[in-house]
Amino acid sequence: MLIGELARASGVTVRALRYYEQQGLLRPERTSNGYRHYDRGAVSTVRNIRLLLSNGFTAQDVRGFLPCLEGDDVALGPACPPSVEAVTRKVADLDERIAELSAVRDRLVRALAGGGTPRRPGAVARHPAYRP
């Protein structure tokens, strides 16, 4: 299939496909006239690349486990050996980010509650740094 056909079948732009090729994520064959030609398996590969990139993996991460991207949706299968390091790193990053966001949320909730200090009925809770 040609690049436009792959773009339509996989739900990405031709520009995205060219970017994936530039990053070494796709390797189309070239016809005698220079056109890119993709096999049918490229559709699932592109969908998997898109899924991983949209979930915060870098092109370098994705390049490290390209063999894992052929076939069905990558989210449905177990992690393949080349992807384990990148996935483990991503899980650790997410855990750290969740902890940071939870701390911010807790501070905001405390600020809304007035920081635990009593206030008169009807008074608006203000952050201690607020100065009118």
C-alpha positions as CSV (number, residue, x, y, z in Angstrom):
1,M,0.0,0.0,0.0
2,L,1.1,3.6,-0.7
3,I,1.7,6.2,2.0
4,G,-1.7,7.9,1.5
5,E,-3.5,4.5,1.8
6,L,-1.6,3.7,5.0
7,A,-2.4,7.1,6.4
8,R,-6.1,6.5,5.8
9,A,-6.1,3.0,7.1
10,S,-4.1,3.8,10.3
11,G,-5.8,7.1,11.1
12,V,-2.6,9.3,11.0
13,T,-1.4,11.9,8.6
14,V,1.1,11.4,5.8
15,R,3.3,13.9,7.6
16,A,3.2,11.7,10.7
17,L,4.2,8.6,8.6
18,R,7.2,10.5,7.2
19,Y,8.2,11.6,10.7
20,Y,8.0,7.9,11.8
21,E,10.2,7.0,8.9
22,Q,12.7,9.8,9.7
23,Q,12.9,8.6,13.3
24,G,13.6,5.0,12.2
25,L,10.2,3.7,13.3
26,L,9.0,2.7,9.9
27,R,11.0,1.2,7.0
28,P,9.0,1.2,3.8
29,E,10.2,-0.5,0.7
30,R,10.8,1.9,-2.3
31,T,9.3,1.1,-5.7
32,S,11.3,1.8,-8.8
33,N,9.8,5.2,-9.1
34,G,10.7,6.1,-5.5
35,Y,7.2,5.7,-4.0
36,R,7.0,4.3,-0.5
37,H,5.3,0.9,-0.3
38,Y,4.1,-0.6,3.0
39,D,2.8,-4.1,3.7
40,R,-0.5,-4.7,5.4
41,G,1.1,-5.2,8.8
42,A,2.2,-1.6,8.8
43,V,-1.3,-0.5,9.8
44,S,-1.1,-2.2,13.2
45,T,2.6,-1.1,13.6
46,V,1.6,2.6,13.0
47,R,-1.4,2.3,15.4
48,N,1.0,0.9,18.1
49,I,3.6,3.6,17.4
50,R,0.9,6.3,17.8
51,L,-0.4,4.7,21.0
52,L,3.0,4.6,22.6
53,L,4.0,8.1,21.5
54,S,0.7,9.5,22.8
55,N,1.3,7.8,26.2
56,G,4.6,9.6,26.7
57,F,7.2,7.2,25.2
58,T,9.8,8.8,23.1
59,A,10.7,7.8,19.5
60,Q,13.9,6.4,20.9
61,D,12.0,4.3,23.4
62,V,9.7,3.0,20.6
63,R,12.6,2.3,18.3
64,G,14.1,0.1,21.0
65,F,11.2,-2.4,20.8
66,L,10.0,-2.2,17.2
67,P,9.8,-6.0,16.9
68,C,7.1,-5.9,19.6
69,L,4.9,-3.6,17.6
70,E,4.0,-6.0,14.8
71,G,0.7,-7.7,14.9
72,D,-2.1,-6.9,17.3
73,D,-2.6,-3.9,19.6
74,V,0.5,-3.6,21.8
75,A,-1.8,-2.9,24.8
76,L,-3.4,-6.4,24.6
77,G,-0.3,-8.5,24.9
78,P,2.4,-9.0,27.5
79,A,5.5,-6.8,27.4
80,C,8.1,-8.3,25.1
81,P,11.7,-8.4,26.3
82,P,13.0,-5.4,24.4
83,S,10.3,-3.2,25.8
84,V,10.6,-4.1,29.5
85,E,13.2,-1.5,30.3
86,A,11.3,1.3,28.6
87,V,8.0,0.3,30.2
88,T,9.6,-0.1,33.6
89,R,11.1,3.4,33.3
90,K,7.7,4.8,32.2
91,V,5.9,3.2,35.1
92,A,8.4,4.7,37.5
93,D,8.0,8.1,35.9
94,L,4.2,7.8,36.2
95,D,4.4,6.8,39.8
96,E,6.6,9.8,40.6
97,R,4.3,12.1,38.7
98,I,1.2,10.7,40.5
99,A,2.9,11.3,43.9
100,E,3.7,14.9,42.9
101,L,0.1,15.5,41.7
102,S,-1.3,13.9,44.8
103,A,0.8,16.3,47.0
104,V,-0.4,19.3,45.0
105,R,-4.0,18.1,45.3
106,D,-3.6,17.7,49.1
107,R,-2.2,21.2,49.4
108,L,-5.0,22.7,47.4
109,V,-7.6,20.8,49.4
110,R,-6.0,22.1,52.6
111,A,-6.0,25.6,51.2
112,L,-9.7,25.4,50.3
113,A,-10.4,24.2,53.8
114,G,-8.6,27.2,55.2
115,G,-5.5,25.4,56.2
116,G,-7.1,23.9,59.3
117,T,-7.6,27.3,61.0
118,P,-11.0,28.2,62.3
119,R,-12.8,31.0,60.5
120,R,-16.1,32.9,60.9
121,P,-19.2,31.5,59.2
122,G,-19.5,32.8,55.6
123,A,-15.8,33.8,55.4
124,V,-13.9,32.8,52.3
125,A,-10.9,30.6,52.7
126,R,-7.7,32.5,51.7
127,H,-4.2,31.2,51.1
128,P,-1.8,32.5,53.8
129,A,0.2,34.2,51.0
130,Y,-2.9,36.2,49.8
131,R,-2.6,39.9,50.5
132,P,-5.4,42.3,49.4
